[in-house]
Amino acid sequence: MQDGPREDAYDVVVIGSGIGGLSAGSLLAKEGQKVLVVEQGEGPGGYAHSFKRGVYTFDPGISVFPQGHDHALPVAVLDYLGTRDRCRFVELESNYRAVFPDFEIETPFGLDEFIEAHARAFPNEAKNIDAFFRLCRTMHKQAHELPPQLGLGALDEAAKRFPTLFKYINATTQEALDEHFQDDRLKAVASVSWPYLGLPPSRLSYLTFSTVLSVYLEGCFYPEGGFQSLANALAEGMQHHGGELVLNTRATRIVVEDGHVAGVQFGDDGQEVRCRRVVSNADAAGTFEELVGEDQLPAAFVKKLRRMKPSVSAVIVFVATNLDLRAHGAVHEVFRPLHFDHDQTYEDMLQGKPGGMFGTVPTLASPSLAPEGEHLLIVHSLAAYDIGRPWPGEVERYTDEVMTAFEQVFPGLRDSITFLETATPLALERHSRNQRGAAYGWENTPAQTGGKRSPHVTPLDGLFLSGHWTQPGSGSLRALVSGVHTAQMVLSSLGEPGIALDHPDLPPAG
């Protein structure tokens, strides 16, 4: 890592060192491209950049990582880069625990086991439960098999080949729940993981919900030492293959000449490096509106961009405690709905109340994050950027309400706190430079999911997108996959062979 670019020109400049930017940059460097990654923060990782508070190490924005097993694409990428030993994934023991006011459920990994856990709680709807979650798996399977680029002429054939996917591709999660279940409490329990995606079931894409749930049921992992180890492994892989990472450097302009990217400017002094391609891992709207300028883009594209809606933000409460959380039933992920009405939860959240809460106990998988005998609890609560009142004046009240909710899950928590700090949407905006502190890129509605999300290839020749603003969508795994896809497309645009990694989930070159 360095203070400034060593060269005046590069093949590719990557703006932002989130997981999507690092995966793209590292693979491009591995394939022989001269790569520069510029990061405005003090370290690589974006939402995966861990921070320390004394003896504690916290992850600010990511809690779990699916597909950390030996043959998964992310592990294959690290192996290909030569840095697999720099990030060890610890397999989690349990999927999640959900604690409602008068009901709770702990769910295991594995589709059959997950179905059985719900059927035990709602035996009268056992057949419906089986049908719903197997439908989720079918949606995921067909979405995975669907070719990434389909021309108009191929749509009819694809609809015949993937009938379930095309039937529900524009459905909300609530529509699928209503089709299968009678019990409103069951509907709430079956969709309790919606905070992972930032929208209640009535607005959340069923395609996105079913895909993410299905992947998570295959097993989830946590990087030993925190998510910084994953970011570092990608960054070190890039540097090992000749790439450069510059920190504390903000891109201020993408230079455009004759309708093609030609360089990137940095900082207050306007330092410029030339390049053939730019990959933006930054806020998509900010990329086009601030770094490029709407005058360089087609009017129809600008019109569509203005219709896109960013996700909500979050309040994150970072807690250290000497309470034995495992003895109190802690698993790595604990959802904490305050009632069974997810729409009401979302409306409460928009008004400045805690809602869409889930707590992570990373010390169960990685004890070294805190001193012996202590645990970390990181609570994410969805939050609007604008609640009609200044956030600094709301922090104490909001934090108290979050702690009250989790005191009921872990009795004695309040009296056992050894560290407490709260980050508001203002902090997320400052840290990520995502508009209004958006935690998930674009909202995960049916109108902004799958192929309707911002594509990797942009209308500006030479500019590509990577990360959770683009396809396939929000989430740490999908950000990494996005970077892999982007790297393939950049190589193809340069007339280079694709990534020389033999893996069934690697997208085709070209």
NUFIVO-935824 format. One record per residue: x, y, z of N, C-alpha, C in turn. Coordinates in steps of 0.001 Angstrom, whole numbers, plus 500000, padded with zeros to 6 digits. Atoms other than C-alpha are relative to their C-alpha. Layout:
<nodes>
XYZXYZXYZ ...
</nodes>
This chain:
<nodes>
500844498817500000500000500000500000500885501239500000 499131498859500229501318503425499067499203501290500051 500631498695499860500618507149499249499538500596498679 500371499444501291500340507849495518500387499067498877 499657500855501141500508506272492053501484500098499657 498590500017500388503975505219490937500187500381498535 499898499790501439503208505626487248499041501101499550 500890499003500594501536508140484960498867499363499212 501007500657500831499529505548483033499835498539500426 500341501378499628497781502222483712499039499431498962 501027500620500837495697499719481828498622500232500601 501295499900499317492921499831484434500176500747501319 500090499359498691492122502180487310498684499566500636 501181500415499244489702500821489921499745501040501082 500370498990499011487873503424492005499233499320501126 500627500637498848487099502017495449500541498607500239 499406501298499671488542499027497278499068499152500847 500910500966499407485388497291498436500271498625499401 499770501363500477485146493555497824499838499913498483 500191500008501447483821494189494298501169500610499253 498855499365500645486699496506493427501264499181500132 498790500792499776489396494336494974499993498706499196 500041501246500767488187491138493310500246500279498523 499754499648501400488095492846489905501462500377499785 498627499534500170491453494564490376501026498897500139 499021501065499781493250491501491694500036499026498827 500032500930501130492088489260488848500565500639498734 499431499314501160492964491862486228501527500061500099 498546499998499813496447492173487724500580498611499752 499553501375500210496788488391487745500099499673498513 499994500262501440495991488378484020500925500936499236 498955499227500660498824490802483320499679501451499739 500333498596500203497017494137483340500696500871501048 499382499025499095498680497171484887498866500713500736 501191499600499248496196497985487668500364500955501129 499919499094498859495816500877490095498636500036500673 501227499866499211493181500767492856500160501208500907 499954498810499152492424504082494564498874499925501028 500938500114498883490706504134497961500042501281500824 500046498750499244489523507247499781500239499800501489 499837500271498582489733505547503196501423499631500376 498663500290499479492650504555505383500425498554499796 499665501399500225492495500866504479499062499389498987 500847500632501007491081498479501872498820499265500616 501105500843499567487747496721502119498623500613499905 501338499409500003484917499265502022499242499577501247 500775500483498855482195497783504238500669498795500669 499247501107499392484654494912504895501232500491500750 498821499454499316487264497260506392499759500029501507 500169500079498548487506496322510068500645501202500684 499371498932499226488321498887512734500213499523501433 499659500371498631489838498648516199499577501091500973 500249499125498864488716500172519458500680499348501198 499241500621498921491369499341522016500287498546499693 499725501430500154491458495563522407498954499296499134 501095500602500761488371495008520218500150500289498502 499997499843501457488142494475516445498585499781499485 501381500048500473484816495212514759499938500025498474 500350499894501416483426494627511271498871501012499874 501028498962500053481395497673510219498759499645499202 501153500133500871479111496281507548499671498614499498 500253501355500493479377492553506781500043499052501184 500071500881498836478431489762509155500259498539499670 499793501398500384478489486445507257500432499944498546 499561500189501378479946485056504063499633498586499568 500308501342500498478337482150502193501092499518499050 499067500611500947480379479783500053501463500216500389 498604499982499581483564479613502075500618498615499986 499483501366500036483976475882501472501072499862498921 498783500155500796486977474491499625499802500174498502 500181499983501447485446474283496150499155501181499516 500808498845500375483509477569496182500824500993499181 499324499027500853484313480347493713500875500977500788 499130499062499275485594482843496354501320499369500445 498777500676499568488076480297497712500883499687498792 499237500265501222489086479345494173500706501261499511 499379498736500398489762483027493437501244500273500846 498842499781499128492044483354496478501121499017499677 499007501006500365493790480136495519500704500397498704 499459499570501293494270481461491980500950501185500164 499149498836499743495755484680493351501235499646500823 498877500416499170498088482732495642499922500494501428 500131499456498639496679484171498877498943499262500818 501020500747499258494325481468500069500371499854501474 499572500179498615496405481014503218499854501269500829 500135498729499289495804484679504114498599500206500567 501377499853499520492096484149504799499421498619500259 500571501300499641490725481160506674498537500181500380 501432499912499730486958480753506591499602498972501056 500494500866498934485396479329509762498526499718499732 501389500357500281482179477420509116499142500219501240 500892499715498882479284478570511286499205498757500383 500685501179499485477452476066513460498515500016499691 501446499886500149473940477385512923499681501130499040 500404498994500969472074479439510348499632501301500716 500359498831499208470182481958512482498954499631501042 501043500078498983467994482369515531499135501241499850 500916498864500080464903484592515343499186500061501281 500677499831498719463438485974518557498898501044499848 501178499142500009459914487396518282499560500224501449 500426499755498613458056488730521369499542498749500749 500493501186499296456369485391522158500264498724499207 499678501156500835457983483001519713501459500108499582 498659499980500570461458481993518658500290498694499288 499621501161500788463072479605516238501488500087499705 498608500077500428466633478479515587500052499106498773 500021500726501262467258477360512039501379499451499661 498731500611500393469952474984510784500305500271498528 499672500002501416471764474877507469499431498733499364 500561501135500723470546472490504782498527500225499727 501392499733500362467269472836502899499036499099500753 500912500926499325465650469715504357499895500319501486 499985499694498567466691470612507902499291501328500287 500649498694499858465516474216507448498480499847499904 501435500266500161462119473016506217499447499302501239 500461500756498836461828470572509114499856500889501233 500073499102498842462548473290511701498732500847499953 501219499202500129459694475414510350498748499130500122 501159500893499925457353472436510013499704499590501440 500224500323498582457869471551513686499269501140500703 500632498845499360456820475073514641498588500248499474 501311499776500619453850475160512237499554498707499306 500292501317500588452790471515511733498791499996499071 501194499981500849449428472424510177500294500467498575 499653499526501341451221473994507220501296499361499504 498744500671500349454033471478506830500167499849498485 499899500183501452453234470749503168500253501332499297 499801498679500605453041474451502342501424500504500232 498623499603499680456365475073504080500973499305499057 499140500757500906457989472338502037499938500583498590 500169499479501362456556473743498801500647501375499847 499474498639500107457573477346499545501522500014499930 498539499938499972461198476728500430500635499209498854 499477500685501186461678474219497613499813500864498750 500155499032501079460297476870495285501156501004500019 498844499106499887463007479189496617501233499364499367 498842500690500560465617476588495705499896499908498472 500186500059501452464131476173492210500278501351499357 499723498651500506464219479938491693501500500249499919 498547499802499970467866480025492697500685499185498909 499379500886500985468775477072490480499783500522498579 500283499529501352467054478474487407500663501349499727 499313498717500183468458481965487959501487499785499752 498577500300500162471943480459488232500288499439498608 499800500630501307471480478514484987499657500928498841 500389499065501059470033481452483039501243500675499425 498846499309500590472616482817480557500019501467500405 499931498625499495473897486221481748499523501048499010 500421499037501009473162487995478455499028499317499044 501012500574500879469951487245476569499511501053499018 500600499127500992468908488846473314498495499810499983 501460500081500037465243489489472593499528498690499381 500398501224500673465115486481470313500104498765500868 499787501164499132466240484165473113499060499978501197 500847499919498809463670485280475690498914498933500006 501072500998500051460878482984474502500525498614500350 499411501299499706463152479962474606500383499898501474 499623499997498586464454480955478050498775499841500893 501227500110499206460896481324479365499483498567500017 500414501403500047460144477768478233500937499120500825 499010500815499292463352476420479742499971500253501504 499997499631498580462991478285483057498626500552500391 501369499497499783459215478522483639499771500572501396 500208499506498635459352478966487417500630501373500178 499311498715499891461872481784487214499199501104499323 500715498956500728459878483677484611498615500256500599 501294499787499349456614483156486514500119500979501162 499858499201498776457969484814489662501026501122499883 498871499078500115460656487096488251499635501425500409 500434498657499606458587490229488916499179499997501288 500808500124498786456940488970492111500731500563501212 499432499661498701457462490337495585500028498744500864 499947501127499066458321488002498428498648499791500668 501311500117499356454960488766500028499005499269499107 500908500686500922453123487591496922500239498494500028 499702501431499916454914484244497107499569499427501346 500444500444498677454226483990500848498480499828500035 501466500055499988450526484740500365499476498836499165 500412501108500862450306482131497629500118498653500715 499715501292499372451636479406499937499431499838501406 500317500126498577450649480204503537498685500681500371 501201499399499427447480480932505503500325500792501264 499676499442498689449053481773508874500905501225499845 499207498778500122450279485380509043501279499939500831 498785500138499184452712484499511817501043499166499261 499078500814500786454244481814509620500624500826498870 499461499140501062454611484327506789501123500882500546 498986499137499389456535486597509145501248499210500369 498863500829499595458738483779510440500795499537498778 499330500510501197459501482396506970500818501073499291 499312498897500690460658485832505777500780500885500963 499388499169498959462362487032508966501377500528499607 498659499559500404465722487375507189499978501176499031 500088498884500948464450490271505040500942501164500314 499072498881499769466676492828506856501352499842499300 498773500197500768469656491237505072499957500737498662 500159499432501338468238492810501902499329501367500011 500377498608499864466837496063503244498577500390499680 501394499681500301463144495804502333499085498949500612 500952500989499489460069494157503883499481499138498854 500454500910501060458536491217501981499050500630498992 500966499393500921455811493420500471500668500791498887 499284499229501019458467495326498508501244499277499489 498754500696500311461338492845498340499819499025498836 500010500942501119462064490972495109500059498564500511 499974501411499608461208487303495555501200499287499382 498812500578500623463989486425493128501225500226500881 498854499700499140466513488168495361499912499247501316 500179500705498724465080486728498578500310498515499853 499844501449500147464978483156497269501431499625499654 498614500288500373468457483316495745500922500104501206 499131499802498834470113484702498872499732498929501055 500325501027499011468251482313501194500581498651499591 499529501307500465469154479299499055501512499874500123 498541500032499879472840480200498960500407499882501466 499667500047498576472907480782502717499738498618500597 500318501320499457471299477398503368501066498966499661 498906500912500337474315475756501733501143500090501006 498973499832498979476399476971504679500580501392499973 499420498662499895477823480263505930501290499944500812 498655499989499435481281481226507086500328501394500525 499486498729499505483186483932508902501519499961499883 498538500006500128486783484928508091500665500168501368 499303499914498719489013484276511080500740501332500095 499385498694499830490145487633512439499183501147499450 500865498954500536487315489522510734500103500117498489 500066499888501457486440490515507203501183500754499403 498800499352500519489585492597506930500962498975499405 499092501026500526491429489324506338499644499645498561 500405500250501387489378488738503164500437501155499108 499581498835500783489989492289501944501511500009499804 498537500008500101493698491985502713500496498914499053 499581501091500882493954488646500914499836500394498538 500206499538501372492487490178497758501005501094499638 499062498905500267494644493309498056501423499478499826 498649500552500104497818491302498635500166499191498718 499942500726501262496972489069495690500208500941498827 499836499016501068496654492120493473501420500553499979 498652499435499931499935493595494691501065498971499625 499055501062500355501712490258494322500151499884498488 499965500102501458500831490361490632500220501355499331 499564498739500587502031493922490138499029501147500114 500958498921499842498923495926490993500379500934501134 499715499005498969499027499061493136498711500379500729 501110499534499177496756500158495987500408501296500672 499723498689499425496700503825496957498869500358500958 500985499683498971494935504827500186499900501507500214 500216498588499658493574508140501482500004500886498758 499993499292501277493059509202497881498618499904499372 501354499979500542489687510246496534500011500367498523 500163499667501416488901510113492833499010501152499879 500867498830500152487386513437491767499425500138498595 500492499875501373486923513015488022500478498834499150 499624500943501049486875510382485308500156500809498722 499697499195501183488525511997482308499431499305498762 500622500531501213486577511520479072500511500791498801 499540499373501239488001512212475633499403499257498815 500611500582501201486105511622472381499092498819500336 500966501033499636483467509552474168500586498760500628 499327501163499416485961507206475840500747500437501250 499222499655498813487507507121479300501475500096499625 498588499793500326491062508398479194500869500116501234 499201499860498793492105508814482813499129500277501206 500685499696498741491206509571486418500783501085500721 499378498944499207491891512675488490499737499744501478 500079500262498566492509512586492248500231501272500795 499666499005498997492477514888495230499720501430499599 500266498581500210492286518640495523500881500605498921 499079499418500974495263519230493242499762499493498584 500340500468501338493718517337490323501052499134499347 499020500921500582496568514856489886499295499021499070 500650500842501001495818512742486829500901498853499572 499320501119500645496791509298485617499168499598498793 500678500444501211495953507994482175499686498512500116 500348501418499975494240504653481631499114499663498808 500846500476501100492441502542479055498607499612500479 501282500420499445489667501308481337499891500492501441 500286499637498613488028502420484588498927499058500524 501013500785499294486166500159487008499593500797501232 500476499276498827484007502029489501499330499037500963 500575500762498899483323500227492759499322500959500981 500600498958499176481799503444494087498498500072499743 501417499714500189478209504670494378499723500223498509 500247499935501442476712504224490898499523501387499573 500494498677500368474790507504490838501113501033500098 498889499076499848477816509384492155501030499848498893 499062500243501095479983507757489504499591500777498759 500462499368501238477828509064486670499770501499500159 500367498596499832476674512374488129501189500878500371 498902499181499496479867513548489848501325499722499292 498694500324500577482824511673488357500013500116498479 500072499942501462481655511506484741499337501292499537 500786498856500460479007514205484308498926499538499038 501123500467500805475591513705482789500114500412498538 499851499554501383476617515624479661500773498999499147 499237501017500725478820512650478725499191498722499779 500806501220500015475938510156478902498750500182499152 501244499908500768472916509342476715498845500463500882 501115499445499234469762511162477795499106498900500571 500860501088499525467781507909478069500617499306501211 499319500628498867470398506457480407499878500873501245 500113499076498870470344509555482622498584499968500566 501396500056499558466546509405482754499743498747500824 500172501250499259466637505767483852500737500052501328 499210499896498772469361506497486402499248500793501060 500730499165499052467209509180488004498788499289500583 501133500770499475464389506653488433500439498955501015 499496501013499076466599504235490352499998500551501424 500115499559498612466165504353494118501002499262500877 499040500667499110468940503685496647499308499364501196 500545500686498828468386501423499626500029500904501226 499904499324498710467894502517503193501413499836500547 498716500089499323470859502961505483499838499123501245 500072500794498772471462501515508952500623500763501156 499298499652498767472336502281512524500677498723500475 499257501175499549475027499920513807500509500270501412 499586499869498604475594499438517529501068498943500277 498859500880499740478983497965518439500143499812501511 500021500306498569478998496228521817501076498969500322 499163501044499405481598494352523846499434499705501383 500606500393498729480436492392526875500751498824500609 499429501173499333481756489976529481498921498990500378 501071500977499815478389488197529522500273498792499100 499809501212500796478604484586528332498812499859499045 501115499994500944476430485033525248499657498597499510 500283501365500440476802481412524178499083499295500999 500836500623498973475300480299527490498571500531499970 501333499408500127472353482601526721499381499711498632 500616500431501252471630480868523422500454500737498761 499535499252501164473671483059521097500467499060498895 499394500566501199474378481899517571500573501194499235 499309498911500695476312483920515014499044501118499588 500977499015500466473174485658513671498696499856500783 501253499997499242470135486635515752499108501119499465 500971499000500436467147488391514175499093500359501170 500780499535498844465125490510516592498825500868499539 501202499233500339461722491526515180499208500330501260 500762499577498825459627493478517682498544499579499920 501338500567500175456382492082516239499975499235498686 500104500859501178455083489967513346499630500765498729 500405499192501152454120492831511021501236500694499420 498771499447500563457164493486508834499769501358499332 500291498693500592455458496362507009499977501088501069 500029499018498917454817498113510310501411500263500521 498598499833499600458429497488511289500703500987499079 499354499118500974459542499201508097499512501443500158 500538498651499807457224502170508654500555500622501276 499403499498498757458476502504512235501444500431499764 498606499686500301462031502437510922500124501333499271 499951498740500744461318505283508510499761501205500905 500280498918499049460120507340511492501075500138501078 498899499849499059463349506820513424500002499026501153 499995501028498965462547503750515522500845498816499534 499252501192500412464758500636515568499080498997499315 500792500993500729463537498027513102500858499277498988 499173500803500890464822495288510860501330499689500660 498776500197499218467322494384513576500517498568499918 499353501295499805469796491539513575501345500227500671 498749499907499259472700490967515907500957498899499588 498950500953500357475967489257515055500945499839501180 499034500288498933478229487563517605501224499352499347 498886500557500778481467487167515602501023499249500841 499024500667499136483496486022518612499694498520500203 500269501439499953481741482647518478500861499266498981 499186500608501058483650481942515255501454500432500077 498641499453499959486703484131515881500240500667501353 499853499459498640487427484563519622501065501079500132 498899499044499871490559486640518961499569501448499798 500479498633500208488408489684518126499827500760501310 500165499383498680488031490343521872500855499234501004 499229500724498983489947489442525047499266498745500467 500589501231499483489374486028526570498927500325501032 501094499787499060486084485879528438499027501084499576 500912498965500489484427488611526352499473499629498617 500603500178501318482157488637523316499713501358499384 500487498835500728481313491172520651498580499723499523 501346500041500566477726491870519641499864501233499114 500158498894500951477193493984516519498562499968499502 501418499951500357473577495031515996499798500955498833 500411499176501133472422496275512601498502500259500108 501409499627500019469142498152512558499777500885498783 500250499189501185467782499440509265499552501392500424 500313498626499619467412503204509290499902500880498764 500097498994501050466302506043507063501087501049500214 498993498944499902468876508711506291499395501259500609 500691498802499515466356511456507004498778499573500805 501135500351499136464021510907509969499295501251500523 500647498757499591463000514547510309500630500664501203 499284499455498848465381515121513213501485499720499805 498557500241500173469197515452513336500430498712500708 499578501270499422470785512065513926500855500155501264 499182499910498778473363513286516495499180500102501279 500842499876498815470544514160518877499164498776500296 500819501200499843468902510755518425500796498773500434 499158501182499785471858508454519088499739499347501356 500167500576498663471385508009522845498663499280500126 501328500608499928467655507336522593499935498727499165 500061501140500917468041504987519625500804498821500553 499153501058499449470899503029521202499327499328501190 500688500555498835468896502593524400498880499050499576 501091500860500467465956501133522461500542498704499394 499374501209500546468241498714520608500460499088501131 499504500809498892469833497576523850498851499385500799 501170500568499333466399497101525420499508498763499260 500454501134500806465426494814522547500911498789500181 499079501135499883468562492679522920500231499569501445 500004500428498596468450492666526730498990498877500195 501017501044499902465336490543526269500463498693499366 499414501207500595467362488105524163501111499458500890 498863500365499158470425488117526424499861500712501355 500193499345498697469311488930530003501330500249500709 498763499621499333472028490770531902500972500733499102 499093499361500958473545492317528778500343501429500413 499768498590499671473114495923529909501031500172501113 499102499869498849475007495341533152501375499397499739 498744500700500289477842493511531398500764500638498848 499376499341501149478854496017528720501377500547500385 498653499467499785482573496792528498500388501027498938 499773498998501045482397498888525316498699500189499237 501217499711500760479603500617523386500246501209499102 499879498894500953479639502779520267498935499818498924 501072500063500993476938503641517730500363500814498769 499805499310501279477270504553514050498639500237499362 501266499638500633474402506356512305500160500001498476 499877499883501458473598506708508588501001501057499556 499007498981500354475806509803508608501400499396499958 498694500664499979478790507616509514500159499073498797 499928500877501169477940505105506785500236500811498733 499798499142501164477729507928504257501443500499499942 498632499485499948481065509350505388501016498903499684 499062501109500177482774505950505407499998499480498569 500116500645501313481458504662502072499822500970498846 500392499004500992480446507847500245498827499512499151 501252500392500636477303505958499241498946501056500289 501012498966499825474455508396498712499073499652501155 500889500126498846472468508876501922500308498750500832 499572501137499193474465506075503543499384498681499594 500659501223500475472843503387501380500816498768500379 499300501185499505473692500012502883500009498847499009 500160501144500903472647497754499977500074500390498529 500034499543501381473272499759496817498591500431499649 501387499708500354470008500086494921499048499145500836 501027500799499332466819498931496637499803498676499265 500192501330500584466145495231496084498537499733499655 501367500188500483462717495688494505500024499153498731 500031500737501272461555493558491548500452500846498813 499627499114501109462166496601489322501488500324499979 498576499667499920465817496856490432500838498775500351 499265501216499674466952493264490652500344499239498731 499602500806501151468635490770488344500503500870498866 499579499253501174469052492124484834499535501438499977 500480498618499938467236495326485820500895500882500858 499043499226499226470057496368488116501016500617499039 499011499368500875472815498598486743500952498944499446 499104501003500587474872496508484288501465500351500231 498561499768499858478634496093484494500523500930498906 499561499194501139479102497640481059499122501244499923 500746498745499999478079501305480947499957500606498596 500050499352501317477158503576478021501278500754499638 498744499302500267480510505326478384501079498977499680 499011500969500449483126503402476434501202499970500946 498847500163499121485752502027478796499689500073501479 500383499917498588483801502498482048499148498796500378 500703501180499508482629499450484012499632500207501466 500422499954498600480815498975487328500254498658500669 499840501213499203481526496477490083499511500290501410 500459499812498626480021495932493529498503499874500132 501408500278499721476583495956495086499020500928499294 500907499169500794475186498725492870499683499331498665 500172500635501294475496496455489867499571498550500177 500428501395499954474618492867489020501109499128500594 501338500540499764474077490397490596499222500664501130 500764499310498970473176492591493609500771500159501290 499369499686498722473842493415497251500404498737500750 499479501115499221475734491199499680501469499780499705 498552500150500136479383490341500248500385499002498914 499687500990501026479407487201498102499693500545498616 500381499505501323477565488877495259500897501159499565 499034498963500362479965491832495413501266499371499427 498812500677500513482874489436494951499735499406498617 500360500566501302481094487630492112499907501109498955 500081498863500905480384491024490567501381500393499491 498644499662500409484106491765490547500572499010499005 499540501025500935484819488472488803499387500235498622 500676499722501270482225489250486127500607501230499323 499456498767500564483597492762485671501381499769499407 498659500286500514487158491506485271499933499275498660 500161500709501275486020489107482549499623500967498883 500475499074501032484250491913480693501072501010499605 498908499080500313487198494288480951501025499314499100 499039500735500824489555491647479569499471499812498584 500597500179501320487158490940476718500043501294499196 500001498710500702486914494654475874501392500389499522 498613499719500383490712494794475671500533498995498984 499569501016500947490825491818473328500912498961500605 499142500948499291492529489689475965499239498714500300 500669501234499569491815486058476879499345500204501362 500681499883498720489512485548479832500855499501501145 499303500455498800490496484626483379500299498512499873 499559501390500188492470481389483267499768499176501260 500380500735498796490659479913486255498908499018499626 500965501037500351488844476630485778499047499788501168 501006500155498944485699476842487884498621500057499360 501323500036500645482074475981487002499188501275500175 500756498771499778480780479273488450500655501224499373 499342498869500652483224481446486499499188500411498783 500778499573501168481264483570483999500827499886498731 499253500127501253482192483068480344500606501325499575 499381498793500536484558485536478709499226500447498766 500641499490501201483186487794476016498557500359500214 
</nodes>
